[in-house]
Amino acid sequence: MTDTGEILRTCHTIAVVGLSSKLMRPSFGVSEYMQRQGYRIIPVNPTETEVLGEKAYADLYAVPEKIDIVNVFRAPQFVPPIVDAAIRIGAKVIWMQEGVIHEEAAQKAREAGLEVVMNRCILKEHRRTLR
């Protein structure tokens, strides 16, 4: 089992794929919480220009800085290309939020050397392991 506490202690830059500026969306609340905890949040959503005071990028390839965690708030069918991008940009972790399950993409990420967290909420894991 992946040690989420260790991931959250050592990884500080989180690209959030599917981050919405809509306040009631889980992606917004979770990312706002993580930002308040001191994590660097990078919104990745082609329909946004800025979220949580941060410039939004159309895709992972457009992000100009190193990403530790790719946090996925997209439906499972969209996960494989996100994993491919995470591998290509050299991310350390692919984190699929609750309800986001894609075994084949997870296996591909593991084989490429990424840590994989699947079907778990990063906010809940932060509260459980680091508070």
C-alpha positions as semicolon CSV with decimal commas, in nm:
position;residue;x (nm);y (nm);z (nm)
1;M;0,000;0,000;0,000
2;T;0,123;0,347;-0,088
3;D;0,226;0,562;0,208
4;T;0,011;0,870;0,153
5;G;0,154;1,043;0,459
6;E;0,506;1,016;0,317
7;I;0,387;1,148;-0,018
8;L;0,219;1,445;0,147
9;R;0,526;1,518;0,363
10;T;0,770;1,517;0,069
11;C;0,568;1,644;-0,229
12;H;0,458;2,006;-0,231
13;T;0,359;2,099;-0,587
14;I;0,020;1,964;-0,695
15;A;-0,121;2,000;-1,045
16;V;-0,496;1,954;-1,014
17;V;-0,645;1,823;-1,339
18;G;-1,009;1,924;-1,360
19;L;-0,984;2,202;-1,101
20;S;-1,292;2,422;-1,134
21;S;-1,345;2,779;-1,017
22;K;-1,698;2,682;-0,912
23;L;-1,699;2,707;-0,533
24;M;-1,932;2,411;-0,480
25;R;-1,722;2,166;-0,682
26;P;-1,519;1,915;-0,479
27;S;-1,208;2,004;-0,679
28;F;-1,229;2,365;-0,558
29;G;-1,284;2,284;-0,190
30;V;-1,015;2,018;-0,178
31;S;-0,761;2,234;-0,363
32;E;-0,840;2,539;-0,148
33;Y;-0,778;2,328;0,163
34;M;-0,447;2,194;0,030
35;Q;-0,339;2,546;-0,068
36;R;-0,415;2,667;0,288
37;Q;-0,194;2,384;0,416
38;G;0,099;2,529;0,222
39;Y;0,091;2,322;-0,097
40;R;0,150;2,486;-0,435
41;I;-0,166;2,432;-0,640
42;I;-0,149;2,448;-1,019
43;P;-0,490;2,442;-1,191
44;V;-0,507;2,230;-1,507
45;N;-0,830;2,293;-1,693
46;P;-0,866;2,424;-2,050
47;T;-1,189;2,608;-1,959
48;E;-1,033;2,815;-1,677
49;T;-0,785;3,104;-1,684
50;E;-0,728;3,134;-1,309
51;V;-0,838;2,941;-1,001
52;L;-0,747;3,014;-0,639
53;G;-0,530;3,302;-0,754
54;E;-0,317;3,074;-0,972
55;K;-0,284;3,076;-1,351
56;A;-0,463;2,779;-1,504
57;Y;-0,307;2,570;-1,780
58;A;-0,484;2,383;-2,060
59;D;-0,293;2,059;-1,995
60;L;0,000;1,918;-1,799
61;Y;0,242;1,979;-2,086
62;A;0,180;2,356;-2,063
63;V;0,281;2,379;-1,696
64;P;0,626;2,545;-1,686
65;E;0,739;2,407;-1,351
66;K;0,815;2,071;-1,193
67;I;0,509;1,885;-1,064
68;D;0,524;1,643;-0,774
69;I;0,163;1,520;-0,764
70;V;-0,090;1,508;-1,046
71;N;-0,425;1,510;-0,866
72;V;-0,706;1,390;-1,094
73;F;-1,061;1,522;-1,067
74;R;-1,182;1,375;-1,396
75;A;-1,400;1,078;-1,484
76;P;-1,216;0,745;-1,514
77;Q;-1,237;0,737;-1,896
78;F;-1,017;1,050;-1,908
79;V;-0,742;0,906;-1,686
80;P;-0,519;0,724;-1,942
81;P;-0,403;1,037;-2,131
82;I;-0,352;1,217;-1,798
83;V;-0,131;0,933;-1,679
84;D;0,061;0,942;-2,008
85;A;0,120;1,315;-1,960
86;A;0,221;1,269;-1,594
87;I;0,480;1,011;-1,703
88;R;0,615;1,233;-1,981
89;I;0,653;1,541;-1,761
90;G;0,827;1,346;-1,486
91;A;0,567;1,375;-1,209
92;K;0,632;1,164;-0,898
93;V;0,274;1,073;-0,808
94;I;-0,057;1,021;-0,983
95;W;-0,340;1,071;-0,733
96;M;-0,691;0,974;-0,842
97;Q;-0,961;1,121;-0,620
98;E;-1,249;0,924;-0,467
99;G;-1,453;0,755;-0,738
100;V;-1,172;0,780;-0,993
101;I;-1,057;0,425;-1,064
102;H;-0,864;0,308;-1,367
103;E;-0,657;-0,005;-1,299
104;E;-0,480;-0,018;-1,637
105;A;-0,368;0,345;-1,618
106;A;-0,257;0,293;-1,256
107;Q;-0,048;-0,008;-1,360
108;K;0,109;0,188;-1,645
109;A;0,202;0,468;-1,402
110;R;0,355;0,218;-1,155
111;E;0,556;0,053;-1,432
112;A;0,690;0,399;-1,524
113;G;0,803;0,452;-1,165
114;L;0,526;0,677;-1,034
115;E;0,359;0,631;-0,697
116;V;-0,013;0,572;-0,746
117;V;-0,297;0,663;-0,512
118;M;-0,640;0,567;-0,641
119;N;-0,995;0,625;-0,516
120;R;-0,873;0,830;-0,218
121;C;-0,932;1,196;-0,129
122;I;-0,611;1,395;-0,084
123;L;-0,781;1,623;0,173
124;K;-0,902;1,328;0,383
125;E;-0,559;1,162;0,359
126;H;-0,391;1,487;0,465
127;R;-0,619;1,517;0,767
128;R;-0,575;1,150;0,856
129;T;-0,196;1,135;0,825
130;L;-0,064;1,483;0,901
131;R;-0,300;1,650;1,149
